[in-house]
């Protein structure tokens, strides 16, 4: 699947894109390039051992939805940055800056030449999933944070999912909350990039994204998810 040193012609690019959509995109829920997954795993291991209350990190955007993997299959030097959220509790809050530093140090050590995003870099407390305050997060409408454990999670995903599920099931508006979580989850499966021609973006969204959603969407109810034991 990987291109040679010679630039791919239009036909070869089209064939590679089609193969990627039919296989990798539809076969994997989240598509994290191996070298990035290794860095994220290493970071999560370090942070679990050194940061109080740390639960995990969630990478989002191109490094999880497949767009970066596809672009680098066409061009190994394709640029990207790393967008991620931090998950923890009250004890983790004072460490958000150092968590970002650890993430960047781990990326640098792996020679990936990838830098953290200027905004979604885990430093902003407003973008932090604080497991001690799930009720406040839900009350202010930041349900996208509650959806993070069901995305490209590195760390203690099982315990975090279970805690969110128990919280949701205990709420009087549990189905509404769960529907919002499920909506944010399927949004994370959407593959897109501003550099792509409109006709290719339309092909992804119209022909392949619905298949991906059908395959990987969350169950209809939180109870159903709990019964699967997926976490």
N, CA, C and O of each residue as an XYZ file, in Angstrom:
924
protein
N       0.828     -1.205      0.000
C       0.000      0.000      0.000
C       0.862      1.254      0.000
O       0.423      2.309     -0.458
N       2.077      1.148      0.507
C       2.904      2.328      0.625
C       3.538      2.680     -0.700
O       3.956      1.786     -1.435
N       3.621      3.966     -1.031
C       4.153      4.385     -2.323
C       5.660      4.234     -2.386
O       6.341      4.200     -1.361
N       6.168      4.145     -3.602
C       7.606      4.132     -3.787
C       8.117      5.554     -3.658
O       7.349      6.484     -3.409
N       9.432      5.715     -3.833
C      10.015      7.047     -3.731
C       9.525      7.937     -4.868
O       9.520      9.162     -4.748
N       9.112      7.317     -5.972
C       8.592      8.100     -7.083
C       7.171      8.557     -6.771
O       6.393      7.827     -6.158
N       6.849      9.758     -7.197
C       5.531     10.305     -6.925
C       4.467      9.493     -7.650
O       4.639      9.130     -8.813
N       3.371      9.210     -6.960
C       2.280      8.459     -7.561
C       1.550      9.317     -8.578
O       1.326     10.507     -8.359
N       1.184      8.701     -9.689
C       0.375      9.442    -10.653
C      -1.077      9.444    -10.186
O      -1.417      8.791     -9.200
N      -1.920     10.171    -10.889
C      -3.312     10.336    -10.466
C      -4.041      8.999    -10.371
O      -4.806      8.774     -9.434
N      -3.807      8.115    -11.334
C      -4.485      6.814    -11.328
C      -4.050      5.999    -10.123
O      -4.884      5.380     -9.462
N      -2.755      5.990     -9.827
C      -2.249      5.231     -8.689
C      -2.788      5.787     -7.377
O      -3.122      5.030     -6.466
N      -2.870      7.109     -7.285
C      -3.427      7.725     -6.080
C      -4.888      7.329     -5.899
O      -5.319      7.013     -4.790
N      -5.643      7.347     -6.983
C      -7.057      6.988     -6.929
C      -7.233      5.541     -6.479
O      -8.112      5.237     -5.673
N      -6.396      4.659     -7.002
C      -6.475      3.251     -6.633
C      -6.127      3.050     -5.163
O      -6.772      2.268     -4.464
N      -5.092      3.768     -4.697
C      -4.693      3.646     -3.302
C      -5.784      4.160     -2.378
O      -6.082      3.545     -1.354
N      -6.381      5.293     -2.745
C      -7.468      5.841     -1.923
C      -8.632      4.858     -1.839
O      -9.189      4.643     -0.762
N      -8.997      4.267     -2.961
C     -10.111      3.322     -2.967
C      -9.823      2.111     -2.105
O     -10.693      1.642     -1.371
N      -8.590      1.598     -2.194
C      -8.211      0.448     -1.385
C      -8.258      0.794      0.098
O      -8.731      0.000      0.911
N      -7.770      1.976      0.448
C      -7.766      2.403      1.837
C      -9.193      2.485      2.381
O      -9.468      2.022      3.488
N     -10.089      3.070      1.607
C     -11.473      3.214      2.063
C     -12.151      1.859      2.233
O     -12.868      1.638      3.209
N     -11.926      0.960      1.292
C     -12.587     -0.348      1.335
C     -12.043     -1.234      2.437
O     -12.763     -2.084      2.962
N     -10.800     -1.051      2.789
C     -10.178     -1.937      3.773
C      -9.954     -1.216      5.095
O     -10.762     -1.340      6.015
N      -8.871     -0.471      5.195
C      -8.480      0.127      6.485
C      -9.590      0.955      7.117
O      -9.899      0.779      8.296
N     -10.195      1.859      6.345
C     -11.190      2.758      6.921
C     -12.406      1.998      7.440
O     -12.928      2.316      8.509
N     -12.850      1.013      6.703
C     -14.043      0.284      7.112
C     -13.751     -0.848      8.096
O     -14.663     -1.348      8.754
N     -12.495     -1.251      8.198
C     -12.165     -2.383      9.060
C     -11.794     -1.974     10.478
O     -11.941     -2.767     11.408
N     -11.311     -0.738     10.657
C     -10.846     -0.303     11.965
C     -11.694      0.851     12.479
O     -12.008      1.780     11.734
N     -12.062      0.791     13.753
C     -12.842      1.883     14.328
C     -12.009      3.168     14.358
O     -12.460      4.221     13.907
N     -10.800      3.069     14.889
C      -9.890      4.215     14.921
C      -8.583      3.805     14.248
O      -8.108      2.682     14.420
N      -8.015      4.723     13.485
C      -6.855      4.409     12.652
C      -5.694      5.291     13.089
O      -5.512      6.403     12.592
N      -4.912      4.769     14.030
C      -3.789      5.499     14.596
C      -2.503      4.912     14.010
O      -2.217      3.736     14.234
N      -1.727      5.697     13.270
C      -0.469      5.176     12.730
C       0.377      4.545     13.829
O       0.404      5.040     14.956
N       1.064      3.458     13.506
C       1.780      2.665     14.507
C       2.760      3.503     15.322
O       2.842      3.347     16.540
N       3.505      4.391     14.661
C       4.512      5.155     15.395
C       3.870      6.134     16.385
O       4.445      6.430     17.433
N       2.679      6.633     16.048
C       1.971      7.523     16.972
C       1.356      6.719     18.113
O       1.400      7.143     19.268
N       0.784      5.561     17.792
C       0.210      4.700     18.829
C       1.267      4.295     19.851
O       0.986      4.230     21.048
N       2.474      4.024     19.381
C       3.560      3.662     20.298
C       3.883      4.819     21.245
O       4.098      4.608     22.439
N       3.915      6.033     20.711
C       4.204      7.206     21.542
C       3.086      7.449     22.546
O       3.350      7.764     23.706
N       1.840      7.306     22.108
C       0.710      7.528     23.000
C       0.668      6.478     24.108
O       0.375      6.791     25.262
N       0.961      5.246     23.748
C       1.004      4.176     24.751
C       2.109      4.430     25.766
O       1.908      4.271     26.970
N       3.282      4.826     25.270
C       4.407      5.120     26.167
C       4.076      6.296     27.084
O       4.375      6.257     28.278
N       3.464      7.335     26.531
C       3.081      8.496     27.341
C       2.088      8.095     28.417
O       2.241      8.477     29.577
N       1.066      7.324     28.039
C       0.044      6.910     29.002
C       0.654      6.083     30.126
O       0.258      6.219     31.284
N       1.613      5.229     29.793
C       2.265      4.412     30.829
C       3.040      5.291     31.803
O       2.966      5.100     33.017
N       3.780      6.252     31.266
C       4.553      7.165     32.124
C       3.625      7.974     33.019
O       3.850      8.088     34.224
N       2.582      8.532     32.418
C       1.674      9.406     33.163
C       0.879      8.637     34.215
O       0.584      9.172     35.283
N       0.535      7.395     33.923
C      -0.165      6.566     34.903
C       0.683      6.378     36.152
O       0.162      6.340     37.266
N       1.982      6.263     35.961
C       2.897      6.034     37.079
C       3.286      7.316     37.816
O       3.739      7.259     38.959
N       3.116      8.465     37.173
C       3.664      9.701     37.754
C       2.638     10.776     38.091
O       2.931     11.674     38.880
N       1.442     10.703     37.510
C       0.457     11.769     37.711
C      -0.727     11.251     38.529
O      -1.399     10.313     38.099
N      -0.995     11.833     39.684
C      -2.119     11.392     40.515
C      -3.449     11.510     39.774
O      -3.728     12.520     39.129
N      -4.260     10.467     39.878
C      -5.605     10.504     39.303
C      -5.678     10.355     37.811
O      -6.775     10.320     37.254
N      -4.547     10.267     37.136
C      -4.546     10.198     35.669
C      -5.261      8.940     35.190
O      -5.010      7.844     35.690
N      -6.157      9.111     34.212
C      -6.888      7.990     33.623
C      -6.421      7.673     32.210
O      -6.276      6.507     31.842
N      -6.186      8.726     31.417
C      -5.775      8.455     30.051
C      -5.738      9.695     29.185
O      -6.045     10.803     29.625
N      -5.351      9.473     27.936
C      -5.337     10.524     26.924
C      -6.135     10.030     25.723
O      -6.161      8.835     25.427
N      -6.778     10.955     25.046
C      -7.624     10.610     23.900
C      -7.177     11.444     22.708
O      -7.343     12.664     22.701
N      -6.614     10.789     21.705
C      -6.228     11.546     20.516
C      -7.420     11.648     19.574
O      -8.182     10.693     19.420
N      -7.574     12.783     18.959
C      -8.719     13.048     18.094
C      -8.225     13.640     16.776
O      -7.051     13.980     16.631
N      -9.140     13.756     15.827
C      -8.779     14.360     14.552
C      -8.047     13.395     13.640
O      -8.287     12.188     13.663
N      -7.147     13.952     12.834
C      -6.506     13.187     11.774
C      -5.682     12.011     12.216
O      -5.530     11.048     11.464
N      -5.133     12.062     13.444
C      -4.318     10.943     13.908
C      -5.155      9.805     14.479
O      -4.605      8.806     14.943
N      -6.470      9.942     14.452
C      -7.328      8.850     14.922
C      -8.392      8.451     13.902
O      -8.853      7.310     13.919
N      -8.792      9.364     13.013
C      -9.904      9.043     12.099
C      -9.454      8.493     10.754
O     -10.291      8.131      9.927
N      -8.144      8.423     10.519
C      -7.634      7.836      9.287
C      -7.127      8.818      8.265
O      -6.429      8.427      7.329
N      -7.462     10.104      8.418
C      -7.069     11.048      7.374
C      -5.554     11.207      7.295
O      -5.004     11.340      6.202
N      -4.873     11.194      8.443
C      -3.411     11.307      8.407
C      -2.779     10.038      7.836
O      -1.834     10.116      7.051
N      -3.288      8.889      8.219
C      -2.747      7.632      7.695
C      -2.897      7.574      6.182
O      -1.985      7.119      5.492
N      -4.023      8.024      5.658
C      -4.213      8.036      4.214
C      -3.280      9.042      3.559
O      -2.651      8.740      2.545
N      -3.186     10.235      4.131
C      -2.327     11.254      3.521
C      -0.866     10.829      3.513
O      -0.152     11.105      2.549
N      -0.408     10.163      4.569
C       1.002      9.771      4.593
C       1.260      8.539      3.727
O       2.404      8.273      3.359
N       0.207      7.783      3.397
C       0.390      6.697      2.440
C       0.609      7.250      1.035
O       1.234      6.609      0.190
N       0.083      8.447      0.802
C       0.301      9.130     -0.477
C       1.587      9.942     -0.446
O       2.248     10.118     -1.469
N       1.937     10.437      0.749
C       3.136     11.257      0.913
C       3.698     11.017      2.314
O       3.160     11.544      3.288
N       4.778     10.226      2.433
C       5.331      9.912      3.759
C       5.708     11.142      4.571
O       5.863     11.042      5.788
N       5.859     12.296      3.938
C       6.216     13.521      4.644
C       5.004     14.414      4.917
O       5.159     15.587      5.254
N       3.817     13.864      4.773
C       2.605     14.651      5.024
C       2.634     15.209      6.442
O       2.920     14.469      7.384
N       2.346     16.493      6.615
C       2.404     17.099      7.951
C       1.152     16.816      8.782
O       0.075     16.571      8.238
N       1.307     16.853     10.078
C       0.169     16.774     10.987
C       0.612     17.278     12.350
O       1.806     17.454     12.594
N      -0.342     17.510     13.233
C      -0.028     17.737     14.632
C      -0.917     16.804     15.444
O      -1.756     16.095     14.888
N      -0.735     16.807     16.737
C      -1.477     15.882     17.584
C      -2.483     16.638     18.432
O      -2.118     17.493     19.238
N      -3.747     16.315     18.243
C      -4.831     16.875     19.049
C      -5.200     15.837     20.106
O      -5.448     14.678     19.771
N      -5.240     16.235     21.369
C      -5.633     15.247     22.373
C      -6.297     15.911     23.577
O      -6.114     17.097     23.850
N      -7.070     15.096     24.280
C      -7.708     15.484     25.534
C      -7.103     14.653     26.667
O      -6.626     13.539     26.453
N      -7.133     15.215     27.866
C      -6.660     14.511     29.053
C      -7.857     14.098     29.903
O      -8.847     14.823     30.002
N      -7.749     12.919     30.514
C      -8.794     12.395     31.393
C      -8.168     12.072     32.747
O      -7.134     11.409     32.822
N      -8.805     12.545     33.809
C      -8.301     12.287     35.161
C      -9.308     12.749     36.186
O     -10.514     12.698     35.945
N      -8.826     13.197     37.322
C      -9.731     13.720     38.351
C      -9.140     14.994     38.960
O      -8.203     15.570     38.408
N      -9.679     15.425     40.077
C      -9.228     16.688     40.682
C      -7.720     16.702     40.933
O      -7.075     17.745     40.814
N      -7.166     15.551     41.278
C      -5.737     15.477     41.572
C      -4.875     15.723     40.333
O      -3.709     16.100     40.443
N      -5.463     15.504     39.154
C      -4.720     15.607     37.898
C      -4.595     17.044     37.416
O      -3.664     17.382     36.684
N      -5.534     17.891     37.828
C      -5.602     19.262     37.298
C      -4.282     20.043     37.370
O      -3.928     20.695     36.388
N      -3.547     20.008     38.472
C      -2.306     20.798     38.530
C      -1.217     20.306     37.567
O      -0.196     20.969     37.388
N      -1.443     19.150     36.954
C      -0.403     18.537     36.137
C      -0.651     18.655     34.626
O       0.077     18.060     33.832
N      -1.665     19.412     34.233
C      -2.016     19.435     32.810
C      -0.864     19.907     31.924
O      -0.624     19.332     30.862
N      -0.160     20.938     32.347
C       0.978     21.420     31.554
C       2.087     20.381     31.476
O       2.680     20.178     30.416
N       2.364     19.729     32.588
C       3.431     18.728     32.580
C       3.037     17.495     31.782
O       3.895     16.817     31.215
N       1.735     17.202     31.736
C       1.258     16.099     30.895
C       1.546     16.397     29.432
O       2.025     15.536     28.693
N       1.251     17.625     29.022
C       1.545     18.021     27.639
C       3.043     17.945     27.358
O       3.448     17.518     26.276
N       3.865     18.352     28.315
C       5.314     18.278     28.137
C       5.768     16.827     27.969
O       6.611     16.525     27.124
N       5.208     15.947     28.771
C       5.550     14.526     28.657
C       5.154     13.982     27.290
O       5.898     13.224     26.668
N       3.964     14.382     26.831
C       3.503     13.946     25.515
C       4.472     14.385     24.427
O       4.846     13.589     23.566
N       4.883     15.660     24.462
C       5.797     16.157     23.440
C       7.166     15.494     23.551
O       7.777     15.168     22.533
N       7.650     15.292     24.764
C       8.942     14.630     24.952
C       8.921     13.217     24.378
O       9.893     12.776     23.765
N       7.811     12.511     24.579
C       7.707     11.143     24.072
C       7.656     11.133     22.550
O       8.263     10.275     21.909
N       6.935     12.084     21.976
C       6.906     12.196     20.518
C       8.292     12.506     19.974
O       8.720     11.920     18.980
N       8.989     13.425     20.625
C      10.332     13.791     20.183
C      11.291     12.604     20.263
O      12.121     12.400     19.377
N      11.163     11.831     21.332
C      12.058     10.690     21.529
C      11.861      9.620     20.456
O      12.772      8.854     20.146
N      10.652      9.587     19.900
C      10.362      8.589     18.864
C      10.702      9.093     17.467
O      10.514      8.383     16.479
N      11.204     10.325     17.392
C      11.599     10.929     16.103
C      10.427     11.036     15.129
O      10.613     10.913     13.918
N       9.221     11.265     15.653
C       8.067     11.385     14.771
C       7.969     12.756     14.116
O       7.301     12.918     13.095
N       8.644     13.749     14.712
C       8.597     15.120     14.208
C       7.169     15.656     14.173
O       6.788     16.398     13.267
N       6.398     15.266     15.168
C       5.019     15.735     15.311
C       4.935     16.591     16.566
O       5.479     16.223     17.607
N       4.263     17.720     16.474
C       4.105     18.602     17.622
C       2.645     18.606     18.064
O       1.747     18.235     17.308
N       2.437     19.027     19.285
C       1.082     19.102     19.822
C       0.334     20.265     19.185
O       0.927     21.284     18.830
N      -0.970     20.096     19.048
C      -1.819     21.163     18.529
C      -1.764     22.374     19.451
O      -1.579     22.237     20.660
N      -1.927     23.560     18.870
C      -1.851     24.776     19.661
C      -3.029     24.973     20.595
O      -2.926     25.738     21.554
N      -4.149     24.300     20.342
C      -5.343     24.465     21.165
C      -5.685     23.172     21.910
O      -5.793     23.176     23.137
N      -5.854     22.077     21.184
C      -6.197     20.800     21.813
C      -4.920     20.060     22.191
O      -4.540     19.073     21.561
N      -4.271     20.561     23.232
C      -3.002     19.988     23.670
C      -3.051     19.511     25.121
O      -2.016     19.318     25.760
N      -4.267     19.325     25.629
C      -4.441     18.796     26.970
C      -4.245     19.789     28.097
O      -4.418     19.428     29.261
N      -3.893     21.023     27.792
C      -3.559     21.993     28.833
C      -4.766     22.754     29.380
O      -4.734     23.230     30.515
N      -5.812     22.871     28.594
C      -6.953     23.706     28.972
C      -7.890     22.938     29.915
O      -8.435     21.905     29.526
N      -8.084     23.425     31.143
C      -8.979     22.732     32.075
C     -10.407     22.586     31.550
O     -11.122     21.670     31.956
N     -10.825     23.474     30.659
C     -12.179     23.394     30.113
C     -12.329     22.217     29.155
O     -13.444     21.772     28.886
N     -11.211     21.715     28.641
C     -11.237     20.549     27.752
C     -10.801     19.281     28.469
O     -10.425     18.296     27.834
N     -10.855     19.314     29.786
C     -10.385     18.198     30.612
C     -11.583     17.390     31.103
O     -12.526     17.956     31.655
N     -11.554     16.077     30.907
C     -12.615     15.227     31.430
C     -12.264     14.870     32.874
O     -11.450     13.984     33.136
N     -12.899     15.584     33.798
C     -12.664     15.390     35.215
C     -13.679     14.382     35.744
O     -14.868     14.682     35.849
N     -13.207     13.204     36.071
C     -14.094     12.130     36.497
C     -14.736     12.400     37.845
O     -15.696     11.727     38.219
N     -14.218     13.382     38.582
C     -14.825     13.749     39.863
C     -16.027     14.670     39.684
O     -16.749     14.933     40.645
N     -16.250     15.161     38.467
C     -17.310     16.152     38.264
C     -18.133     15.849     37.008
O     -18.427     16.750     36.222
N     -18.497     14.599     36.826
C     -19.297     14.224     35.663
C     -20.650     14.927     35.673
O     -21.187     15.278     34.622
N     -21.196     15.130     36.873
C     -22.498     15.798     36.969
C     -22.408     17.235     36.488
O     -23.305     17.709     35.790
N     -21.350     17.930     36.845
C     -21.190     19.317     36.415
C     -20.951     19.392     34.904
O     -21.455     20.296     34.237
N     -20.197     18.461     34.380
C     -19.933     18.424     32.939
C     -21.234     18.229     32.171
O     -21.477     18.899     31.168
N     -22.062     17.314     32.644
C     -23.345     17.076     31.984
C     -24.262     18.281     32.120
O     -24.965     18.638     31.174
N     -24.259     18.911     33.292
C     -25.150     20.050     33.543
C     -24.821     21.231     32.643
O     -25.728     21.944     32.215
N     -23.572     21.448     32.352
C     -23.213     22.590     31.502
C     -23.233     22.241     30.014
O     -22.894     23.070     29.169
N     -23.632     21.008     29.702
C     -23.831     20.621     28.310
C     -22.588     20.185     27.563
O     -22.609     20.089     26.336
N     -21.502     19.920     28.278
C     -20.257     19.495     27.623
C     -20.221     17.976     27.460
O     -19.282     17.306     27.889
N     -21.270     17.457     26.828
C     -21.401     16.007     26.686
C     -20.297     15.416     25.823
O     -20.000     14.225     25.922
N     -19.683     16.246     24.973
C     -18.590     15.735     24.141
C     -17.465     15.179     25.002
O     -16.752     14.268     24.579
N     -17.298     15.723     26.216
C     -16.268     15.201     27.107
C     -16.637     13.813     27.621
O     -15.769     12.956     27.786
N     -17.924     13.593     27.874
C     -18.361     12.282     28.347
C     -18.186     11.210     27.274
O     -18.128     10.020     27.587
N     -18.102     11.626     26.018
C     -17.923     10.675     24.920
C     -16.473     10.248     24.737
O     -16.205      9.275     24.033
N     -15.534     10.956     25.356
C     -14.106     10.692     25.129
C     -13.679      9.266     25.454
O     -12.887      8.700     24.700
N     -14.162      8.649     26.543
C     -13.700      7.288     26.840
C     -14.054      6.263     25.765
O     -13.476      5.176     25.728
N     -14.997      6.603     24.893
C     -15.427      5.675     23.851
C     -14.714      5.943     22.524
O     -15.079      5.388     21.488
N     -13.697      6.797     22.573
C     -12.949      7.138     21.370
C     -11.543      6.539     21.437
O     -11.342      5.514     22.089
N     -10.586      7.153     20.784
C      -9.234      6.581     20.672
C      -8.469      6.834     21.969
O      -7.703      7.791     22.081
N      -8.692      5.964     22.932
C      -8.267      6.163     24.323
C      -7.004      5.365     24.617
O      -6.899      4.189     24.268
N      -6.046      6.027     25.268
C      -4.824      5.359     25.704
C      -4.706      5.536     27.209
O      -4.582      6.656     27.704
N      -4.744      4.432     27.927
C      -4.746      4.470     29.379
C      -5.752      3.464     29.900
O      -5.959      2.414     29.293
N      -6.378      3.782     31.023
C      -7.335      2.873     31.655
C      -8.725      3.075     31.053
O      -9.614      3.643     31.687
N      -8.891      2.606     29.837
C     -10.153      2.825     29.118
C     -11.314      2.085     29.772
O     -12.407      2.640     29.889
N     -11.100      0.852     30.198
C     -12.202      0.043     30.712
C     -12.839      0.664     31.952
O     -14.060      0.806     32.020
N     -12.021      1.031     32.927
C     -12.558      1.631     34.151
C     -13.243      2.952     33.865
O     -14.285      3.257     34.445
N     -12.657      3.740     32.968
C     -13.225      5.052     32.652
C     -14.576      4.909     31.963
O     -15.519      5.625     32.299
N     -14.679      4.004     31.014
C     -15.963      3.751     30.360
C     -17.006      3.309     31.380
O     -18.139      3.789     31.373
N     -16.613      2.400     32.246
C     -17.553      1.874     33.239
C     -18.075      2.981     34.146
O     -19.265      3.012     34.460
N     -17.196      3.892     34.572
C     -17.619      4.986     35.444
C     -18.593      5.914     34.726
O     -19.587      6.342     35.313
N     -18.316      6.227     33.464
C     -19.215      7.095     32.699
C     -20.562      6.404     32.497
O     -21.611      7.033     32.633
N     -20.532      5.123     32.177
C     -21.780      4.387     31.975
C     -22.631      4.365     33.242
O     -23.840      4.591     33.183
N     -22.013      4.098     34.370
C     -22.754      4.074     35.629
C     -23.361      5.444     35.916
O     -24.493      5.540     36.391
N     -22.609      6.494     35.629
C     -23.124      7.847     35.835
C     -24.330      8.094     34.931
O     -25.368      8.565     35.396
N     -24.199      7.780     33.654
C     -25.279      8.030     32.695
C     -26.532      7.252     33.079
O     -27.629      7.811     33.083
N     -26.384      5.981     33.398
C     -27.530      5.129     33.716
C     -28.274      5.636     34.957
O     -29.477      5.416     35.096
N     -27.561      6.306     35.846
C     -28.182      6.809     37.082
C     -28.949      8.108     36.883
O     -29.623      8.570     37.804
N     -28.858      8.713     35.684
C     -29.498     10.009     35.445
C     -30.940      9.846     34.951
O     -31.236      8.905     34.215
N     -31.841     10.758     35.353
C     -33.230     10.684     34.870
C     -33.332     10.894     33.352
O     -34.262     10.399     32.716
N     -32.382     11.623     32.784
C     -32.373     11.851     31.334
C     -31.311     10.995     30.665
O     -30.651     11.439     29.725
N     -31.147      9.780     31.144
C     -30.051      8.918     30.700
C     -30.049      8.679     29.190
O     -28.987      8.648     28.568
N     -31.240      8.510     28.597
C     -31.258      8.225     27.167
C     -30.833      9.452     26.359
O     -30.134      9.329     25.353
N     -31.253     10.612     26.796
C     -30.841     11.841     26.114
C     -29.325     12.009     26.187
O     -28.681     12.335     25.190
N     -28.765     11.785     27.366
C     -27.317     11.885     27.528
C     -26.601     10.874     26.645
O     -25.620     11.192     25.974
N     -27.113      9.654     26.661
C     -26.469      8.590     25.878
C     -26.564      8.869     24.378
O     -25.621      8.601     23.633
N     -27.683      9.398     23.946
C     -27.828      9.735     22.525
C     -26.795     10.789     22.116
O     -26.240     10.724     21.019
N     -26.539     11.753     22.994
C     -25.543     12.782     22.692
C     -24.143     12.181     22.659
O     -23.343     12.512     21.784
N     -23.849     11.302     23.609
C     -22.556     10.626     23.619
C     -22.365      9.821     22.346
O     -21.295      9.846     21.737
N     -23.412      9.106     21.947
C     -23.338      8.293     20.728
C     -23.140      9.170     19.497
O     -22.439      8.783     18.562
N     -23.757     10.351     19.496
C     -23.610     11.270     18.371
C     -22.170     11.765     18.255
O     -21.609     11.814     17.160
N     -21.574     12.133     19.401
C     -20.182     12.580     19.375
C     -19.253     11.436     18.983
O     -18.238     11.651     18.320
N     -19.602     10.231     19.393
C     -18.773      9.081     19.028
C     -18.759      8.877     17.517
O     -17.692      8.680     16.934
N     -19.927      8.920     16.873
C     -19.928      8.690     15.425
C     -19.277      9.857     14.675
O     -18.735      9.669     13.585
N     -19.331     11.063     15.258
C     -18.603     12.174     14.632
C     -17.105     11.897     14.613
O     -16.409     12.311     13.686
N     -16.609     11.202     15.626
C     -15.175     10.900     15.691
C     -14.758      9.886     14.637
O     -13.563      9.696     14.406
N     -15.720      9.229     13.993
C     -15.424      8.252     12.945
C     -15.332      8.892     11.567
O     -14.934      8.239     10.602
N     -15.697     10.157     11.472
C     -15.707     10.854     10.189
C     -14.283     11.193      9.756
O     -13.514     11.769     10.525
N     -13.940     10.834      8.528
C     -12.602     11.104      8.000
C     -12.674     12.244      6.992
O     -13.426     12.172      6.020
N     -11.898     13.286      7.221
C     -11.947     14.456      6.340
C     -10.639     15.221      6.439
O      -9.897     15.072      7.410
N     -10.360     16.032      5.444
C      -9.186     16.909      5.477
C      -9.388     18.024      4.471
O      -9.922     17.807      3.383
N      -8.959     19.215      4.842
C      -9.195     20.394      4.009
C      -8.488     20.367      2.674
O      -8.874     21.100      1.763
N      -7.468     19.547      2.529
C      -6.709     19.517      1.272
C      -7.319     18.606      0.223
O      -6.883     18.604     -0.928
N      -8.327     17.828      0.611
C      -8.888     16.859     -0.327
C      -9.858     17.514     -1.305
O     -10.585     18.433     -0.928
N      -9.881     17.055     -2.555
C     -10.872     17.551     -3.512
C     -12.287     17.270     -3.007
O     -12.519     16.284     -2.308
N     -13.217     18.131     -3.363
C     -14.580     17.995     -2.863
C     -15.203     16.664     -3.265
O     -15.947     16.069     -2.485
N     -14.908     16.191     -4.475
C     -15.535     14.947     -4.934
C     -15.070     13.757     -4.101
O     -15.836     12.821     -3.871
N     -13.806     13.790     -3.645
C     -13.325     12.690     -2.806
C     -13.954     12.777     -1.412
O     -14.365     11.761     -0.853
N     -14.029     13.973     -0.858
C     -14.682     14.145      0.438
C     -16.136     13.675      0.379
O     -16.630     13.044      1.313
N     -16.812     13.985     -0.723
C     -18.205     13.553     -0.883
C     -18.296     12.031     -0.947
O     -19.220     11.435     -0.394
N     -17.337     11.410     -1.619
C     -17.328      9.948     -1.715
C     -17.181      9.321     -0.341
O     -17.876      8.361     -0.008
N     -16.270      9.871      0.459
C     -16.073      9.352      1.815
C     -17.353      9.491      2.622
O     -17.811      8.528      3.237
N     -17.927     10.680      2.623
C     -19.086     10.945      3.472
C     -20.347     10.234      3.007
O     -21.140      9.765      3.823
N     -20.532     10.156      1.687
C     -21.781      9.599      1.159
C     -21.749      8.080      1.026
O     -22.765      7.418      1.235
N     -20.591      7.527      0.680
C     -20.523      6.103      0.361
C     -19.892      5.240      1.450
O     -20.256      4.074      1.599
N     -18.953      5.794      2.212
C     -18.207      4.974      3.166
C     -18.509      5.295      4.628
O     -18.585      4.389      5.457
N     -18.677      6.556      4.944
C     -18.950      6.932      6.327
C     -20.213      6.261      6.876
O     -20.187      5.794      8.015
N     -21.313      6.191      6.127
C     -22.495      5.501      6.655
C     -22.217      4.027      6.982
O     -22.751      3.500      7.958
N     -21.394      3.371      6.182
C     -21.040      1.979      6.453
C     -20.217      1.878      7.734
O     -20.393      0.959      8.533
N     -19.319      2.838      7.911
C     -18.474      2.853      9.109
C     -19.336      3.056     10.357
O     -19.156      2.368     11.362
N     -20.257      3.989     10.287
C     -21.140      4.253     11.425
C     -21.956      3.013     11.763
O     -22.078      2.644     12.931
N     -22.509      2.376     10.750
C     -23.329      1.178     10.972
C     -22.531      0.089     11.680
O     -23.069     -0.645     12.509
N     -21.262     -0.010     11.353
C     -20.423     -1.062     11.923
C     -19.968     -0.750     13.341
O     -19.882     -1.653     14.173
N     -19.675      0.518     13.628
C     -19.019      0.854     14.890
C     -19.835      1.723     15.843
O     -19.356      2.026     16.936
N     -21.041      2.132     15.476
C     -21.803      3.000     16.359
C     -22.097      2.306     17.689
O     -22.160      1.079     17.763
N     -22.272      3.106     18.729
C     -22.563      2.567     20.051
C     -23.962      1.961     20.089
O     -24.814      2.339     19.285
N     -24.215      1.035     21.002
C     -25.561      0.468     21.140
C     -26.596      1.554     21.418
O     -26.252      2.673     21.800
N     -27.854      1.214     21.224
C     -28.931      2.190     21.356
C     -29.063      2.710     22.779
O     -29.356      3.889     22.977
N     -28.850      1.852     23.775
C     -29.001      2.262     25.172
C     -27.704      2.023     25.942
O     -26.911      1.159     25.568
N     -27.484      2.785     27.014
C     -26.284      2.548     27.826
C     -26.320      1.186     28.506
O     -25.282      0.559     28.712
N     -27.523      0.733     28.853
C     -27.638     -0.602     29.476
C     -27.164     -1.688     28.523
O     -26.517     -2.654     28.928
N     -27.497     -1.513     27.257
C     -27.074     -2.497     26.262
C     -25.548     -2.541     26.153
O     -24.951     -3.610     26.027
N     -24.934     -1.359     26.204
C     -23.472     -1.314     26.160
C     -22.897     -2.032     27.391
O     -21.940     -2.798     27.277
N     -23.476     -1.784     28.539
C     -22.997     -2.434     29.771
C     -23.097     -3.938     29.678
O     -22.206     -4.652     30.140
N     -24.174     -4.431     29.084
C     -24.390     -5.872     28.989
C     -23.389     -6.551     28.053
O     -23.100     -7.738     28.202
N     -22.865     -5.798     27.097
C     -21.900     -6.392     26.174
C     -20.568     -6.660     26.856
O     -19.776     -7.475     26.385
N     -20.318     -5.963     27.984
C     -19.042     -6.124     28.645
C     -17.893     -5.567     27.841
O     -16.747     -5.973     28.037
N     -18.181     -4.624     26.916
C     -17.152     -4.104     26.019
C     -16.056     -3.375     26.773
O     -14.912     -3.326     26.321
N     -16.407     -2.802     27.937
C     -15.392     -2.065     28.678
C     -14.559     -2.993     29.526
O     -13.649     -2.543     30.223
